[in-house]
Amino acid sequence: MADTSASVWCFSLILILSSEFFHLQTVKLGSSQSQNFSCNPKERKALLNFKEGLTDPSGRLSFWQGKDCCSWAGVRCSELGHVTKLKLPNLNSSNPDVLNSMAYALGGEINPSLLELKYLKHLDLSFNDFGGVPLPNFIGSLKTLRYLNLSGASFGRSLPSFLGNLTSLRYLDLNSCFGDSNKNDLQWLSTLSHLKHLNLGSVDLSMASTHWLQAVNMLPPLKELYLPACGLSILPSSLPLVNLSSLVVLDLSNNGFDSSIPSWLFNMSGLEYLDLNSNDLRGEVPDGFADMNFLRYLDLSKNSFIEGKLSRRNLGSLCNLQVLDLSFNKITGDIGDFTSGLSRCNNCSLESLHLGYNQLGGFLPDSLGGLRNLKNLLLMRNSFVGSIPESISNLSSLESLDLSDNGMKGAIPRSLGQLSSLVSLEIKRNQWEGVITEAHFSNLTHLKDLSIAQISSNITLILNVTTNWIPPFKLEYIELKSCLVGPEFPAWLKNQNELHYLAVWNAGIIGNIPDWFWKLDLVLDVLNFSYNQLTGTVPNPLKFKPQGAVLLNNNNFTGALPILSSNLSSCRLDHNMISGSIPHDIGEKMTMLTDIDLSSNFLNGTLPSSIGNLSSLNTFAISDNQLSGKIPDIWNNTPYLWVIDLSNNSLSGSIPDSLGSLTALKFLRLSRNNLSGEILPTLQNCISIKNLDVGDNMFSGNIPAWIGETMPSLLVLNLQSNLFTGGIPKQLCNLSLLHILDLGENNLSGSIPHCIGSMSGFSSIVNTTRYDAQLWIETKGKDIFYETSLYLVNSINLASNNLVGDFPEELTNLSGLGTLNLSMNHLTGKIPSGIGRLQLLETLDLSKNQLSGMIPPSMVSMTSLNYLNLSFNNLSGKIPTANQFLTFTDPSIFEGNNGLFGPQISSKCLGDHDKPSNSAGSGDEDNKNGDDDQMLWFCLGVGSGFAVGFWGVCGPLIVNKSWRRVYFKFLYVTKEKRKVFVSSKLAGLRRSMNKKEPQAN
């Protein structure tokens, strides 16, 4: 009996389940195909009227045909044939493969016929384009709507209050809609008592900034609230009654909140997602976060003022946390206590940890290895030290590791090679040491991005792999800088045929690039083999993607300059030995070029006029070559050009008028050529210029006064070694940012303008804002080429002119000045007594003037002074003997001043020494005279030989300034190349010794 009852019960259960199954299938078929019930004719007509009012450039609604509207794209019906859902978003708006997503956007007008859809619950018109028209009023009468999504649909004017009539709404998304009004309020929200999802992102709610929290606090069912970039600005510090206990998602990012994180947030204990990024929040990370046990996503990044330390007490106990982003703040200390707390969780859920761009420090803790679910570990731009802990190998799920821009050093552990899921490894801008072997990459089969660019140019890291090594990965991005890869070209690149970014620079590679490399048929974004010793001709078969860049500078390439890929935007071939002329059609075949640097080669001929076709050109550097002829008048079609460097060539003629059309020009270097004529007034249109360098030419006429009136951003003005006459214009004193003024070696006359003493660029500490510029500066008695640190120099040079008058007392106000050279003029009067105020002055040259009086006692306090020349004046009195003057022991510093005395000047002349008594006999005296004659002729021979040799080699270098500069620059480059050569040879020897050691064992 019992068995029978059980059988009946089972059979009944099967019947019930079967009927439910068939019912569900019928509903499913009806919802997907609408074959079993017909569309309501009245609602079909309403949909067609709705379609007529829309613009449909892609024809998405062209298939709205036939009687059964329930089968039309985007339409869903109930079992009774009533339209319940109208889902017509622009699905291509977020498709990266679609270049113009607006071509698929609906537009036009929304027809009131939608009111006929009495059962409509779901309306989605998101990411279409309604051209800023206001949302029709009748939308407020669609009382059955539960879901309304108009995000990104470009409706205009302010948020309509009639939205408050949609009292059945559960979901409302108006993100990036109504963006052209700042008169939006939230009073209408109070009637939407069933709302669970609200997104008003990028809607200007600044008018509601004082009461927005009270408005949303009246919606207790709310689960998801998105208010990013709404201009709220005020985050209340208190909320008496938190009515949002159901809230799971809260996004208040990018609102400009200027306060601490309020404590009422921690009463929402059910929060799983909290985004407060891109505000101005301040203070320490509150301990209240420790009570938010359900939190899975926390983003406090880009607040700048969040500080304090991370510990177990605040975030180190959130075991359910999956994403934590605290980047771009001021968090300090180490992370040991924080990671130790998380590693103690039974199952730490953390997958993404972004602590980059903070002030964290100390060693990376071993407890990092306990965060076993980590996929992204981003710790860049901090101050971590030491090496990478071995425990990193425990992170088997790790996909991205970024430790770049820290102070880390030491050996890179082999355990990195066990991270089989790793896709991106960025450990650049540290100073790693030791050897990287094949073991470091043994299991990195998924690696795509590799960056180990050392912070220093000194090579302390060696890549030691066998010549037949085949890497287990296929890289797309590789950057190795100051890591010894050479001397042979890396053969392991043979199988890296998926690269689009290849940078192996300052890597000690010597010789030609092998043919097999070009057969890889790479299509690159960037190719960077700079600062090696590659030889041969510049390769021509390079393929690049649009806006590509090639950097082959600082090598030993020879031969002619080829026409490279027409897709290139940046081309750096400077500091090679490329010869011949620049191709005349370079501007016609490489039309996408924005940056060209061909400086320091052996190029000759003239500048081709086709350069004027490069309408997108930003920088054009071709200095230190052998170019001749005139500068072509071709610059009217290059409006974005902001750097021109034609210095140290043999160009002649005048400055072309079209240079004056370059209103964006910031750096103009024409120095060390044979240019002549006057500085044309057209240059006063270059109002943005920062560096005007036309020294070492043959320009003549007066220095234009308009330089001081029309170039307010000028930092460097170099007019030295020309033929300028007249006085120094007082208008130059208007250049308040100027920190280098060089007017030396001209024929200037008149007095030094006293207003120079009020130029604030010389009156403050050296400008620490880095900018790229180069200049030869005469300082410390010699010419120094500033290639990377010109922004640190404050210098005035008025030497070798015909200036008269006194040494202006006002110059002693220039407290930031580092070099002052007034030598070889006709200055009179006394050295100002307040000169001691120039505490940062390192070089002072007042020689060959007619200055008189004593050396001011205040000069003793100039403790930075390390070069001084007061020779050939009319100074008198005792030379100071304290502080820096104890180091000025060379008598030539003070010679030519007959009234000076002191221990620095010798009180005895040659021949004043006591003569020894003669006790030898006459025979010995004869022998001595003979020896003296032989010694005399020997000394005359050696002396004349030395004089001929010295003046034959060094004479031209002393007389010709441009030869001298080229020679010493050549010595510098040769020294650097020898250093790389020696490093590579030592590495080769080290490798061979490493290979022999196992055999010995």
NORSULFEN-V813464 format. One record per run of one state. SS is the DSSP state (H for helix, E for strand, L for the rest). FROM is the first residue (numbers start at 1). TO is the last residue. Records with the same first field share a line. If there is no record, write none. Layout:
SS=FROM-TO  FROM-TO
This chain:
L=1-1  34-40  53-53  57-59  64-68  72-74  78-82  88-100  105-105  109-111  117-121  125-133  135-136  142-146  150-155  157-160  166-170  174-186  192-196  200-205  209-211  217-223  227-248  252-259  261-262  268-272  276-281  285-286  292-296  300-304  308-322  326-331  334-335  344-351  355-358  364-365  371-375  379-382  386-389  395-399  403-408  412-413  419-423  427-430  437-437  442-448  454-460  464-476  482-482  485-490  496-500  506-509  512-514  519-522  529-532  535-536  538-542  552-557  559-559  561-567  573-578  582-585  590-594  598-601  606-608  614-618  622-625  631-634  638-642  646-649  654-656  662-666  670-673  678-680  686-690  694-697  703-706  711-715  719-722  727-729  735-739  743-746  752-753  759-759  763-774  780-781  787-789  793-794  798-801  807-808  814-818  822-825  831-832  838-842  846-849  854-856  862-866  870-873  879-882  887-890  894-898  902-921  960-960  1001-1001
H=2-33  41-52  60-63  69-71  101-104  112-116  137-141  161-165  187-191  206-208  212-216  263-267  287-291  336-343  366-370  390-394  414-418  438-441  491-495  515-518  586-589  609-613  635-637  657-661  681-685  707-710  730-734  754-758  760-762  790-792  809-813  833-837  857-861  883-886  891-893  922-959  961-1000
E=54-56  75-77  83-87  106-108  122-124  134-134  147-149  156-156  171-173  197-199  224-226  249-251  260-260  273-275  282-284  297-299  305-307  323-325  332-333  352-354  359-363  376-378  383-385  400-402  409-411  424-426  431-436  449-453  461-463  477-481  483-484  501-505  510-511  523-528  533-534  537-537  543-551  558-558  560-560  568-572  579-581  595-597  602-605  619-621  626-630  643-645  650-653  667-669  674-677  691-693  698-702  716-718  723-726  740-742  747-751  775-779  782-786  795-797  802-806  819-821  826-830  843-845  850-853  867-869  874-878  899-901
